[in-house]
Amino acid sequence: MPATPRPSDAHPLPLHAIGCALALSLNLLWPHSASAQTDVAPQVALAPVEVRTPWAPAAVVGGDGRSHLAYELHVSNFYRDTGVLRLRRIAVYADAQSAPLASFEGQALAQIVQAQPADDAASDGVLVAAGMRAIAFVWLTLPAGTAAPHTLRHRLEFVDAKGALQLVDGARVAVDATPPVRLGPPLRAGLWLASEGPGNSRSHHWGSLVAANGQVTIPQRYALDVFGLDDHGRALRNGALDLRKSKREDWIGYGSDVLAVADGVVRDVRDGQPDHSPLEAQPEPESLTAAGLYGNYVVLEIAPQVFVHYAHLQPGSVGVKVGQKVQQGATLGRMGQSGNTNGPHLHIHVSNAATFEGSEGLPFVFERYASPGDWTLTQAIDPASTFSPKREPHRDQMPLDGEVMGF
């Protein structure tokens, strides 16, 4: 579970921090003349705000059977002399539709903006200081039976320091029509918890922006931390009742074979890094790179600009070399606890580059898995917890945060 630093506040992200993609900079409209205002209601001012989406969303079917879009809105209060703007609402419209596809305000807005404002301020919106930026992590669930839109339009409502309403109406985002990457199982038969997964805007995966070499990216947009479970949904073996005293070998998934999810070519590997003990405090990573975060790892290229990253492997288990061709199902290593992690698990994500920094996370689906439903790590470490024995089949779907996968 590589964790990268998060901005400490919802509004103090400096304007120079983010590279360009889509941009909209809107100045205030001059009000109508006094005579015109007697016949026509005054227009709402357009906010002096820039809205960007650095990476276009692509539709993917989740484990709930619904299609989803995930993307970020970078909202900058452009001018220093504007004063503080309070973002009150974000509405998202599909193509030319007049009714919003989704609307976020109050607590719902606070939950998707990094970082979460104080509870007493959440109902009044999110403060964006002059010359600063807030980032909204937007997760859309499309209506059942509808195709993905071609374009998303956004309406953002702000209140300025004088209490006047200001708007952004536009900020169009093209939806990427590229289908999600299709993968085989990354682990052998068993039950596996997808923790900190897609759809969780507060996860340390999606919420971790990486600034490097003049750009800011989100490599872990759709990443999973995969923990092994027994048939009752427990992550620890019988007898390991005290999590604080547990050993790596007490964890169900530790030492499990990690598999190639598709035919491909190995582009990067590392071995020889030690495993940590469960719950051991981790120092700050030396760098926001694979070497600084992953511990022992394998990066597999499975298509042009499509790379699968496997992290936290057991020392001495990596059995492939750079440049080696592998087939789907081949063993790459074993699940361990090396790198930036406090419990044995497999970190896996798909991106458009072999490096961690400078890459963007891509959506993916597993060809098939069976699931008893959703679960949490809290339940998984509770000896009294148990879940349903049922297994619902899934085909060509992306497991969402908290979903249990059976391969």
C-alpha positions as CSV (number, residue, x, y, z in Angstrom):
1,M,0.0,0.0,0.0
2,P,2.4,2.7,-1.1
3,A,1.3,5.9,0.7
4,T,2.4,9.3,-0.7
5,P,2.2,12.7,1.0
6,R,-1.2,14.4,0.8
7,P,-1.7,18.2,0.8
8,S,-2.3,19.3,4.3
9,D,-5.2,21.5,3.5
10,A,-8.1,21.8,1.0
11,H,-7.0,25.2,-0.3
12,P,-3.3,25.8,0.1
13,L,-2.2,24.0,-3.1
14,P,-0.1,26.5,-5.0
15,L,-1.0,27.2,-8.6
16,H,2.3,26.1,-10.0
17,A,1.8,22.6,-8.7
18,I,-0.3,21.1,-11.4
19,G,0.4,20.6,-15.2
20,C,-2.1,21.6,-17.9
21,A,-4.8,19.5,-19.4
22,L,-8.2,21.1,-19.7
23,A,-8.5,24.7,-18.6
24,L,-11.2,27.2,-18.1
25,S,-10.4,30.7,-16.8
26,L,-13.5,32.9,-16.4
27,N,-13.6,36.6,-15.6
28,L,-16.5,38.5,-14.0
29,L,-19.3,39.7,-16.2
30,W,-20.0,43.4,-16.0
31,P,-23.6,44.0,-14.6
32,H,-26.3,45.3,-16.8
33,S,-27.0,49.0,-16.8
34,A,-29.4,50.5,-14.3
35,S,-32.2,50.8,-16.9
36,A,-31.8,47.2,-18.1
37,Q,-32.0,46.0,-14.5
38,T,-35.5,47.3,-14.2
39,D,-36.7,44.8,-16.8
40,V,-34.2,41.9,-16.5
41,A,-32.9,40.2,-13.4
42,P,-29.1,40.8,-12.9
43,Q,-26.9,38.0,-14.2
44,V,-24.8,35.9,-11.8
45,A,-21.1,36.7,-12.0
46,L,-18.9,34.1,-13.5
47,A,-16.2,33.1,-11.0
48,P,-12.6,34.0,-11.7
49,V,-11.8,30.3,-11.3
50,E,-9.8,27.8,-13.4
51,V,-11.0,24.2,-13.5
52,R,-8.8,21.5,-15.0
53,T,-9.1,17.7,-15.3
54,P,-5.5,16.5,-15.9
55,W,-6.5,12.9,-16.9
56,A,-9.7,12.1,-18.8
57,P,-12.0,9.5,-17.2
58,A,-12.9,6.1,-18.9
59,A,-15.9,4.0,-18.0
60,V,-15.4,0.8,-16.2
61,V,-17.9,-1.8,-14.8
62,G,-17.4,-2.3,-11.1
63,G,-18.2,-5.3,-8.9
64,D,-21.6,-3.8,-8.3
65,G,-22.5,-4.3,-11.9
66,R,-22.7,-0.6,-12.6
67,S,-20.6,1.6,-14.9
68,H,-18.4,4.2,-13.2
69,L,-16.2,7.2,-14.1
70,A,-13.4,8.4,-11.8
71,Y,-11.5,11.7,-12.3
72,E,-10.3,14.8,-10.5
73,L,-11.3,18.5,-10.8
74,H,-8.5,20.9,-10.0
75,V,-10.2,24.1,-8.9
76,S,-8.0,27.2,-8.7
77,N,-9.1,30.6,-7.2
78,F,-7.0,32.3,-9.8
79,Y,-6.4,35.9,-8.7
80,R,-4.7,37.0,-5.4
81,D,-7.0,39.9,-5.0
82,T,-10.2,37.9,-5.4
83,G,-10.3,36.9,-1.7
84,V,-11.6,33.6,-0.4
85,L,-14.2,31.8,-2.4
86,R,-16.5,29.2,-0.8
87,L,-17.3,26.3,-3.1
88,R,-20.8,25.3,-2.3
89,R,-21.8,22.8,-5.0
90,I,-20.5,20.8,-7.9
91,A,-23.1,19.5,-10.4
92,V,-22.1,17.2,-13.3
93,Y,-24.1,16.9,-16.5
94,A,-23.8,14.2,-19.2
95,D,-23.6,15.5,-22.8
96,A,-26.5,17.9,-23.5
97,Q,-28.7,16.7,-20.6
98,S,-30.4,19.4,-18.6
99,A,-30.7,17.3,-15.4
100,P,-27.5,16.7,-13.5
101,L,-26.0,13.2,-13.5
102,A,-24.7,13.9,-10.0
103,S,-24.6,16.8,-7.6
104,F,-22.3,17.3,-4.6
105,E,-22.9,19.7,-1.7
106,G,-22.7,19.8,2.0
107,Q,-21.2,16.7,3.5
108,A,-21.2,15.0,0.1
109,L,-19.0,17.7,-1.3
110,A,-16.7,17.7,1.8
111,Q,-16.1,14.0,1.4
112,I,-14.7,14.3,-2.2
113,V,-12.5,17.4,-1.7
114,Q,-9.0,17.0,-0.5
115,A,-8.5,17.6,2.3
116,Q,-11.7,17.2,4.3
117,P,-12.8,20.5,5.9
118,A,-13.6,20.7,9.6
119,D,-17.0,19.3,10.3
120,D,-18.5,22.6,11.4
121,A,-17.6,24.1,8.0
122,A,-18.6,21.2,5.8
123,S,-22.2,22.2,5.5
124,D,-21.3,25.7,4.3
125,G,-18.9,24.4,1.5
126,V,-15.2,24.3,1.0
127,L,-12.9,27.3,1.3
128,V,-10.6,28.0,-1.6
129,A,-8.2,30.8,-0.6
130,A,-7.1,33.5,-3.1
131,G,-4.4,32.1,-5.5
132,M,-4.9,28.6,-4.2
133,R,-6.4,25.3,-5.3
134,A,-8.8,22.6,-4.1
135,I,-9.1,19.2,-5.7
136,A,-12.3,17.2,-6.0
137,F,-12.2,13.5,-6.5
138,V,-15.3,12.7,-8.5
139,W,-16.7,9.2,-8.6
140,L,-19.8,8.8,-10.9
141,T,-22.1,5.9,-11.1
142,L,-24.0,5.9,-14.4
143,P,-27.7,5.1,-14.6
144,A,-28.3,1.4,-15.3
145,G,-28.6,0.5,-18.9
146,T,-27.1,3.8,-20.2
147,A,-24.0,4.2,-22.3
148,A,-21.1,6.3,-21.1
149,P,-21.4,10.0,-22.1
150,H,-19.1,11.5,-24.6
151,T,-18.6,14.7,-22.6
152,L,-19.1,15.8,-19.0
153,R,-20.1,19.4,-18.2
154,H,-19.7,21.0,-14.7
155,R,-21.5,23.7,-12.9
156,L,-19.6,25.0,-9.8
157,E,-21.3,27.4,-7.4
158,F,-19.2,29.7,-5.2
159,V,-20.0,32.4,-2.6
160,D,-17.5,35.3,-2.4
161,A,-16.4,37.2,0.7
162,K,-19.4,39.6,0.3
163,G,-21.9,36.8,0.1
164,A,-22.5,37.1,-3.7
165,L,-23.0,34.0,-5.8
166,Q,-20.5,33.3,-8.5
167,L,-20.5,30.4,-11.1
168,V,-18.5,28.3,-13.3
169,D,-20.7,26.7,-16.0
170,G,-18.8,24.7,-18.6
171,A,-15.5,23.0,-17.6
172,R,-16.1,20.3,-20.1
173,V,-14.3,17.0,-19.9
174,A,-14.1,14.5,-22.8
175,V,-14.7,10.9,-21.7
176,D,-12.1,8.4,-22.9
177,A,-13.7,5.6,-24.9
178,T,-10.7,3.2,-24.4
179,P,-12.0,0.0,-22.8
180,P,-10.5,-1.0,-19.5
181,V,-7.5,-3.4,-19.3
182,R,-8.6,-7.0,-19.0
183,L,-6.6,-9.1,-16.5
184,G,-6.4,-12.7,-15.2
185,P,-6.0,-13.5,-11.5
186,P,-3.0,-12.1,-9.7
187,L,-3.2,-14.8,-7.0
188,R,-4.1,-18.5,-6.9
189,A,-7.4,-19.9,-5.6
190,G,-8.6,-18.4,-2.3
191,L,-10.4,-15.4,-0.9
192,W,-8.8,-12.0,-1.2
193,L,-10.0,-8.6,0.2
194,A,-9.6,-5.6,-2.1
195,S,-8.8,-2.8,0.4
196,E,-8.3,0.9,-0.2
197,G,-9.8,0.2,-3.7
198,P,-11.6,2.1,-6.4
199,G,-14.5,4.3,-5.5
200,N,-13.0,5.4,-2.2
201,S,-12.1,9.1,-2.6
202,R,-10.5,9.2,0.8
203,S,-8.1,6.2,0.2
204,H,-4.4,6.7,0.3
205,H,-4.2,5.3,-3.2
206,W,-6.5,7.6,-5.2
207,G,-5.9,10.5,-2.9
208,S,-2.1,10.4,-3.3
209,L,-0.8,12.9,-5.9
210,V,2.8,12.6,-7.0
211,A,4.7,15.7,-8.1
212,A,7.8,15.0,-10.1
213,N,9.6,16.5,-13.1
214,G,7.1,19.2,-13.8
215,Q,3.9,17.2,-13.6
216,V,1.5,15.9,-11.0
217,T,0.0,12.4,-11.6
218,I,-2.0,9.8,-9.7
219,P,-0.4,6.4,-10.4
220,Q,-2.7,4.6,-7.9
221,R,-6.0,5.9,-9.0
222,Y,-7.5,2.3,-9.2
223,A,-4.9,0.5,-7.0
224,L,-5.8,-2.4,-4.7
225,D,-4.2,-3.6,-1.5
226,V,-5.0,-7.4,-1.5
227,F,-5.2,-9.3,1.8
228,G,-5.7,-13.0,2.1
229,L,-8.8,-14.3,3.9
230,D,-9.9,-17.7,5.2
231,D,-13.4,-19.1,4.5
232,H,-14.8,-17.1,7.4
233,G,-13.4,-13.8,6.2
234,R,-10.5,-13.7,8.7
235,A,-7.1,-12.4,7.8
236,L,-5.2,-14.1,10.6
237,R,-4.8,-17.8,11.2
238,N,-6.4,-19.6,14.1
239,G,-4.5,-18.9,17.3
240,A,-3.3,-15.5,16.3
241,L,-5.8,-13.6,18.5
242,D,-3.7,-10.6,19.3
243,L,-3.0,-8.5,16.2
244,R,-0.3,-6.5,18.0
245,K,1.7,-9.7,18.6
246,S,1.1,-11.3,15.2
247,K,3.9,-12.5,13.0
248,R,4.0,-12.3,9.2
249,E,3.3,-16.1,9.0
250,D,0.1,-15.6,11.0
251,W,-1.4,-13.7,8.1
252,I,-3.4,-15.8,5.6
253,G,-1.9,-14.5,2.4
254,Y,1.7,-14.3,3.4
255,G,3.9,-16.3,1.1
256,S,1.2,-16.9,-1.5
257,D,2.3,-17.1,-5.2
258,V,1.9,-13.8,-7.1
259,L,0.9,-14.4,-10.8
260,A,1.3,-12.7,-14.1
261,V,-2.2,-11.3,-15.0
262,A,-1.5,-11.5,-18.7
263,D,1.3,-12.3,-21.2
264,G,4.0,-9.7,-21.0
265,V,7.6,-8.6,-20.7
266,V,9.2,-7.8,-17.4
267,R,10.4,-4.1,-17.4
268,D,11.6,-3.6,-13.9
269,V,12.3,-5.8,-10.8
270,R,13.8,-5.5,-7.3
271,D,14.6,-8.1,-4.7
272,G,16.6,-8.4,-1.5
273,Q,14.7,-5.8,0.5
274,P,13.7,-7.1,4.0
275,D,10.2,-7.8,5.2
276,H,8.9,-5.7,8.1
277,S,7.0,-7.0,11.1
278,P,3.2,-6.4,11.1
279,L,2.2,-3.0,12.5
280,E,5.8,-1.9,12.5
281,A,6.1,1.9,12.2
282,Q,7.5,2.9,8.8
283,P,9.9,5.8,8.2
284,E,9.1,8.4,5.6
285,P,10.0,6.9,2.1
286,E,13.3,8.1,0.7
287,S,11.7,8.9,-2.6
288,L,8.3,8.8,-4.3
289,T,9.5,6.1,-6.7
290,A,9.2,2.3,-7.0
291,A,12.5,1.9,-5.2
292,G,11.3,4.2,-2.3
293,L,7.9,2.6,-1.9
294,Y,7.5,-0.9,-3.3
295,G,10.1,-2.9,-1.4
296,N,10.6,-6.0,-3.6
297,Y,8.6,-5.7,-6.8
298,V,7.9,-6.6,-10.4
299,V,6.7,-4.3,-13.2
300,L,5.2,-6.2,-16.2
301,E,4.4,-4.6,-19.5
302,I,1.3,-6.3,-21.0
303,A,0.5,-3.9,-23.9
304,P,2.0,-0.7,-25.3
305,Q,1.8,1.9,-22.4
306,V,0.1,-0.6,-20.1
307,F,2.1,-1.7,-17.1
308,V,1.1,-3.8,-14.1
309,H,2.9,-3.0,-10.8
310,Y,3.3,-5.6,-8.1
311,A,4.7,-4.4,-4.8
312,H,5.7,-5.7,-1.3
313,L,6.9,-9.1,-2.4
314,Q,8.8,-11.5,-0.1
315,P,12.6,-11.2,-0.2
316,G,14.2,-13.8,-2.3
317,S,11.0,-14.7,-4.0
318,V,11.3,-12.7,-7.2
319,G,11.9,-15.2,-10.0
320,V,12.0,-13.1,-13.1
321,K,14.5,-10.7,-14.8
322,V,14.2,-7.5,-16.8
323,G,13.4,-8.3,-20.4
324,Q,12.0,-11.8,-19.7
325,K,8.9,-12.8,-21.4
326,V,6.2,-14.4,-19.2
327,Q,2.9,-16.0,-19.9
328,Q,-0.3,-15.4,-18.0
329,G,-0.4,-17.4,-14.8
330,A,3.4,-17.6,-14.4
331,T,4.7,-17.1,-10.9
332,L,6.5,-13.8,-10.4
333,G,7.2,-13.9,-6.7
334,R,5.4,-14.3,-3.4
335,M,3.3,-12.0,-1.2
336,G,5.4,-10.4,1.5
337,Q,5.7,-7.3,3.6
338,S,8.6,-5.4,2.1
339,G,8.6,-1.7,1.4
340,N,6.2,0.9,2.7
341,T,3.6,-1.3,4.3
342,N,2.5,-2.3,7.8
343,G,0.9,-5.7,7.1
344,P,1.4,-8.6,4.6
345,H,-0.5,-8.0,1.4
346,L,-0.1,-7.5,-2.4
347,H,-0.2,-4.0,-3.8
348,I,-1.3,-4.1,-7.5
349,H,-2.2,-1.3,-9.9
350,V,-2.1,-0.7,-13.6
351,S,-0.6,2.5,-15.1
352,N,0.6,3.9,-18.4
353,A,4.4,3.9,-17.5
354,A,6.9,1.5,-16.0
355,T,7.8,4.1,-13.3
356,F,5.7,5.1,-10.3
357,E,6.4,8.8,-10.7
358,G,5.1,10.4,-13.9
359,S,2.5,7.7,-14.5
360,E,-1.3,7.7,-14.5
361,G,-3.4,4.9,-13.1
362,L,-5.6,3.0,-15.6
363,P,-8.9,1.2,-15.0
364,F,-8.9,-2.6,-15.3
365,V,-11.2,-5.6,-14.9
366,F,-10.6,-9.2,-13.9
367,E,-11.9,-11.8,-16.4
368,R,-13.7,-13.6,-13.6
369,Y,-14.0,-13.9,-9.8
370,A,-16.6,-14.9,-7.3
371,S,-17.5,-12.8,-4.3
372,P,-19.3,-13.2,-1.0
373,G,-19.8,-9.4,-0.9
374,D,-18.1,-6.6,0.9
375,W,-15.8,-6.8,3.9
376,T,-13.4,-4.5,5.9
377,L,-10.0,-5.0,7.4
378,T,-11.6,-4.3,10.8
379,Q,-13.9,-7.3,10.3
380,A,-11.1,-9.4,8.9
381,I,-9.0,-9.0,12.1
382,D,-11.9,-9.7,14.4
383,P,-11.9,-13.4,15.5
384,A,-15.6,-13.3,16.0
385,S,-16.5,-12.1,12.5
386,T,-17.7,-14.4,9.7
387,F,-19.3,-13.7,6.4
388,S,-21.8,-15.5,4.1
389,P,-20.6,-18.7,2.3
390,K,-22.4,-17.6,-0.9
391,R,-20.2,-16.7,-3.9
392,E,-21.7,-14.4,-6.6
393,P,-20.0,-14.8,-10.0
394,H,-18.4,-11.7,-11.6
395,R,-17.1,-11.4,-15.2
396,D,-15.1,-8.5,-16.6
397,Q,-15.6,-6.3,-13.6
398,M,-13.3,-4.2,-11.4
399,P,-13.5,-5.0,-7.7
400,L,-14.5,-1.9,-5.7
401,D,-13.2,-0.8,-2.3
402,G,-14.0,-3.5,0.3
403,E,-15.0,-6.2,-2.1
404,V,-13.9,-9.8,-1.5
405,M,-12.6,-11.6,-4.5
406,G,-12.5,-15.4,-5.0
407,F,-10.2,-16.7,-7.7
